[in-house]
């Protein structure tokens, strides 16, 4: 099998996907913006070939790299990156080189939030009402004096260029500064974010799944400069799992990780938020492993290689990610935390600079069988002096 992997070096822990693919006999061809000598030695050893481009945003250069590999090593069988910015590029490569998997037309629901809502409706999942923004009168008619509403780019990732509209003045201001591209407006939903996360095999069967409870959404974390934390649950709420499985099926997610977010409202009901065909960000793939004592890097690689190892799992622990930002003082220092909870901290590390605004400067992965204890650990880690 010939598999093209975009950005095999970043984030650094995703290099384990590449290493495990090679261990299963897959020929992995990496495309990155680094010279060979800058690659980690384990990554370099795992790659059958490496092609350097000036920038992975350059579709023309990446497609040329794929053409080089196809010409010299044979047809490309799969392409992957596990990263949001390259999902469309993956689809473009598949279409150009007749590779199995989702093509650009299949990804409209991923690209446009307005189309994503259609998938939730098709899956029978409750979702916030929304509409593409056209003009002021249309927006006022949609709002019907029921503020607030939320406006975001129809195509976009993260918290950039998003707006909470609390009154007509806010709406008029938005129209005075908005860009020329499409925006999507939806009713403002207030609730706790819960996710349904996992991995599917080549037939779309879910081979691993879990759920996380989040401290806040990315929009608020960035706007308020908060520390972020979230943790996995040992028992997925029945309604969340049912809705999550329906969305995976409706979206046709195959041989991919998925990350689907929902709002849990004050009355206990659920409304869908968004679908991502990738692992949750940050160190969450490590959290999968620490929570269940498994190796999802190996599991995904075995699916790509059409191998069938045992994939049984149990959610043994609650595993949390806790990010701390260095622009504030904490009650407990890093050393204090290890003295108090060292036997519960499975891993910690500095985060990548591009993640600072959301994930913080340093990330901790504590785990515990007891939910009350994991919440206590989280509280102590983010407690400010």
C-alpha positions in Angstrom: 0.0 0.0 0.0 1.2 3.5 -0.8 -0.1 6.2 1.6 0.6 9.9 1.3 0.7 11.6 4.7 0.5 15.4 4.8 2.6 17.0 7.6 4.1 13.8 9.0 6.1 15.8 11.5 3.4 18.0 13.0 2.0 17.8 15.6 4.9 15.8 16.9 2.8 13.1 18.6 1.0 12.4 15.3 4.3 11.0 14.0 3.2 7.8 15.8 0.6 7.3 13.1 3.4 7.3 10.5 5.6 5.0 12.6 2.8 2.5 13.1 1.9 2.5 9.4 5.5 1.6 8.5 5.5 -1.2 11.1 2.5 -2.7 9.3 4.3 -2.6 6.0 2.6 0.4 4.5 4.9 2.6 2.3 4.4 6.1 3.7 5.2 9.1 1.6 5.4 12.3 3.6 4.9 15.8 2.3 6.1 18.7 4.5 7.7 22.1 4.5 10.8 20.9 6.2 14.1 19.7 4.8 15.0 16.0 5.3 17.6 16.8 8.0 15.0 18.7 10.1 12.7 15.6 10.4 12.8 13.5 13.6 14.9 10.5 13.0 12.0 8.1 13.8 9.8 9.9 11.2 12.5 9.9 8.6 13.1 6.2 9.2 9.4 5.4 8.8 9.0 7.2 5.5 9.6 5.5 2.1 9.8 9.0 0.6 9.7 12.6 1.6 8.9 15.6 -0.6 9.5 19.2 0.6 7.2 21.9 -0.5 7.5 25.6 0.3 4.1 25.6 2.0 1.4 23.0 2.5 -1.2 25.7 1.6 0.1 25.5 -2.0 -2.2 22.9 -3.5 -0.2 23.1 -6.8 3.0 22.1 -5.1 1.4 19.3 -3.0 -0.3 17.9 -6.1 3.0 18.0 -7.9 4.6 16.1 -5.0 1.8 13.4 -5.2 2.4 13.2 -9.0 6.1 12.5 -8.3 5.3 9.7 -5.9 2.8 8.2 -8.2 5.1 8.3 -11.2 8.1 6.7 -9.3 6.4 4.4 -6.8 3.1 3.5 -8.3 -0.6 4.4 -7.6 -1.5 6.2 -4.4 -3.9 4.1 -2.3 -4.7 6.5 0.6 -4.0 10.0 1.7 -4.3 11.4 5.3 -3.2 14.2 7.6 -5.7 14.1 10.6 -5.6 17.9 10.5 -8.5 20.3 9.8 -6.5 22.6 7.4 -5.7 19.8 5.0 -9.0 17.9 4.8 -10.0 19.7 1.6 -6.5 19.2 0.2 -6.8 15.4 1.0 -10.1 15.3 -1.0 -8.5 17.2 -3.9 -5.7 14.7 -4.0 -8.1 11.7 -3.9 -10.0 13.2 -6.8 -7.0 14.0 -8.9 -5.3 10.6 -8.4 -8.5 8.4 -8.1 -7.8 7.5 -4.4 -10.5 5.9 -2.3 -12.2 8.1 0.2 -14.1 11.4 0.4 -13.8 13.8 -2.7 -14.4 17.5 -2.7 -18.2 17.2 -3.4 -18.5 14.9 -0.4 -17.1 17.5 1.9 -19.5 20.4 1.4 -21.1 19.6 4.8 -17.6 19.9 6.4 -16.7 23.1 4.5 -20.0 25.0 5.0 -21.8 25.2 8.4 -25.1 25.7 6.5 -24.6 22.3 4.9 -23.5 20.7 8.2 -26.9 21.5 9.7 -28.5 19.5 6.9 -26.5 16.4 8.0 -27.8 16.8 11.6 -31.4 17.1 10.3 -30.9 14.0 8.2 -29.6 12.1 11.2 -32.6 13.2 13.2 -30.6 15.2 15.7 -32.0 18.4 17.2 -30.0 21.5 16.0 -30.2 25.2 16.4 -32.1 27.2 13.8 -29.9 29.0 11.3 -29.8 30.8 8.0 -27.2 32.2 5.6 -26.9 36.0 6.1 -28.2 38.0 3.1 -29.1 41.5 4.3 -30.2 43.5 7.3 -33.9 43.1 6.8 -33.6 39.3 6.4 -31.6 39.0 9.6 -34.1 41.1 11.5 -36.9 38.9 10.3 -35.0 35.8 11.3 -34.1 37.2 14.8 -37.7 38.5 15.3 -36.5 40.3 18.4 -35.2 37.1 20.0 -31.6 38.1 20.8 -28.9 37.1 21.2 -27.9 35.3 17.9 -24.5 34.1 16.8 -22.8 34.9 13.5 -19.8 33.2 12.0 -18.3 32.6 8.6 -20.1 29.9 6.7 -16.6 28.5 5.9 -14.2 28.8 8.7 -12.5 27.2 11.7 -12.1 28.4 15.3 -13.2 31.6 16.9 -11.9 34.1 14.2 -14.4 36.6 12.8 -17.3 35.4 15.0 -19.9 37.7 16.6 -22.5 37.6 19.4 -25.3 39.9 18.4 -27.3 41.2 21.4 -29.3 43.9 19.8 -30.0 45.8 16.5 -27.1 48.1 17.0 -24.7 45.1 17.2 -26.3 43.8 14.0 -25.8 47.1 12.1 -22.2 47.2 13.3 -21.6 43.7 12.0 -22.9 44.8 8.6 -20.5 47.7 8.6 -17.4 45.6 9.1 -18.3 42.2 7.7 -16.1 40.7 5.0 -17.4 39.8 1.5 -17.7 36.0 2.1 -20.8 34.2 3.3 -21.8 34.3 7.0 -24.1 31.9 8.8 -26.4 33.2 11.6 -28.0 30.9 14.1 -30.0 31.2 17.4 -27.7 31.5 20.4 -27.6 28.2 22.3 -26.4 28.3 25.9 -25.3 25.0 27.4 -22.4 22.8 28.3 -20.4 21.2 25.4 -20.2 17.5 25.3 -18.5 15.6 22.4 -18.9 12.2 20.8 -15.4 11.1 19.6 -14.0 8.0 18.0 -12.7 6.0 15.1 -14.4 4.1 12.3 -13.1 1.2 10.2 -13.2 1.0 6.4 -16.9 0.1 6.4 -17.9 2.9 8.7 -18.3 0.7 11.8 -17.3 2.5 15.0 -14.4 0.6 16.6 -13.7 3.1 19.4 -15.8 5.8 20.9 -15.8 8.0 24.0 -17.2 11.4 25.1 -15.7 14.5 26.7 -17.2 17.3 28.8 -15.7 20.7 28.1 -15.2 23.8 30.3 -16.2 26.2 27.5 -16.3 26.6 23.8 -13.3 27.9 21.8 -15.1 31.2 21.0 -15.3 32.0 24.7 -11.9 30.6 25.6 -10.3 33.0 23.1 -12.4 36.0 23.7 -12.1 35.8 27.5 -8.5 34.4 27.5 -9.6 31.5 29.7 -7.7 28.4 30.6 -9.3 25.4 28.9 -10.0 22.0 30.4 -12.0 18.9 29.4 -12.2 15.3 30.5 -13.5 12.0 29.2 -16.4 10.2 30.8 -16.4 6.5 31.6 -20.1 6.0 30.7 -21.4 7.9 27.6 -24.9 9.3 28.1 -27.3 7.2 26.1 -28.9 10.1 24.2 -25.5 11.5 23.3 -24.2 8.2 22.0 -27.4 7.5 20.0 -27.3 10.9 18.3 -23.5 10.6 17.8 -23.8 7.2 16.1 -26.6 8.6 13.8 -24.4 11.5 12.8 -21.5 9.2 12.0 -23.7 7.1 9.8 -25.4 10.1 8.1 -22.1 11.7 7.3 -20.6 8.5 5.9 -17.4 8.7 8.0 -15.2 5.8 7.1 -11.6 4.9 8.2 -11.5 8.2 10.0 -11.4 9.7 13.4 -14.4 11.9 14.2 -15.2 14.7 16.7 -18.8 15.7 17.0 -19.9 18.4 19.4 -23.2 18.9 21.1 -24.7 21.4 23.5 -26.3 20.0 26.7 -29.0 22.5 27.6 -30.2 23.4 31.1 -33.3 21.2 30.7 -31.1 18.2 29.9 -31.8 18.1 26.2 -29.3 18.1 23.4 -28.7 20.2 20.4 -26.0 19.5 17.8 -23.1 21.9 17.3 -20.6 20.7 14.7 -19.0 17.7 12.9 -15.3 17.2 12.5 -13.7 14.3 10.5 -10.5 14.3 12.4 -9.3 13.5 16.0 -10.1 16.2 18.6 -7.3 18.7 18.8 -4.4 19.0 21.2 -3.3 15.9 23.0 -6.7 14.1 22.9 -5.4 11.0 21.0 -3.0 10.6 24.0 -6.1 10.9 26.3 -7.9 8.1 24.4 -4.9 5.9 25.2 -4.5 6.9 28.8 -8.3 6.6 29.5 -8.5 3.0 28.1 -4.9 1.7 28.2 -5.0 1.2 24.4 -3.1 2.5 21.4 -5.3 4.3 18.9 -2.3 5.2 16.7 -1.8 1.5 16.1 -5.5 0.9 15.7 -5.8 3.5 12.9 -2.7 2.2 11.2 -4.0 -1.3 11.3 -7.2 -0.2 9.7 -5.3 1.5 6.9 -3.1 -1.6 6.4 -6.2 -3.9 6.4 -5.0 -5.7 9.5 -7.3 -7.1 12.1 -5.7 -6.9 15.6 -7.9 -7.1 18.7 -9.6 -3.8 19.3 -11.5 -4.4 22.5 -11.5 -1.5 25.0 -12.9 -0.4 28.3 -13.1 3.1 29.6 -11.1 2.5 32.8 -10.3 6.1 33.7 -11.5 9.6 33.3 -8.7 11.4 31.5 -8.5 15.2 31.4 -6.6 17.8 29.5 -5.8 20.9 31.5 -4.1 23.8 29.8 -2.4 26.6 31.8 -1.5 30.0 30.4 1.7 31.7 31.6 0.1 35.2 31.8 -1.3 34.5 35.3 -0.3 33.2 38.8 -1.6 29.9 40.2 -2.1 28.7 43.7 -0.1 25.5 42.9 3.1 25.6 40.9 4.1 22.9 38.4 6.2 21.2 41.1 3.4 21.5 43.7 1.0 19.7 41.3 3.4 16.8 40.9 3.9 16.6 44.6 0.1 16.5 45.2 -1.0 14.5 42.1 2.1 13.0 40.6 0.7 9.4 40.6 -2.4 10.7 38.8 -0.6 12.8 36.1 -0.1 10.5 33.1 1.6 13.1 31.0 2.5 16.8 30.7 4.3 18.9 28.1 4.7 22.3 26.6 2.1 23.1 24.0 2.9 24.3 20.5 3.0 28.1 20.0 0.1 28.1 17.5 -2.1 26.4 20.1 -1.3 28.9 22.9 -4.5 31.0 22.6 -6.7 28.0 23.0 -4.8 25.2 24.7 -2.5 27.3 26.8 1.3 27.1 27.2 1.5 23.9 29.2 -0.8 20.9 29.1 -1.4 18.3 31.8 -3.2 14.9 31.3 -4.3 13.6 34.7 -6.5 10.5 35.0 -8.6 8.9 37.7 -11.2 6.3 38.0 -13.3 8.7 40.0 -15.1 11.6 38.4 -15.1 13.7 41.6 -11.4 13.3 41.9 -10.6 14.3 38.3 -12.7 17.4 38.8 -10.8 18.2 42.0 -7.5 17.8 40.2 -8.7 20.1 37.4 -9.8 22.7 39.9 -6.5 22.7 41.6 -4.6 23.0 38.3 -6.5 26.1 37.2 -6.9 27.7 40.6 -5.4 31.2 40.3 -3.6 33.0 43.2 
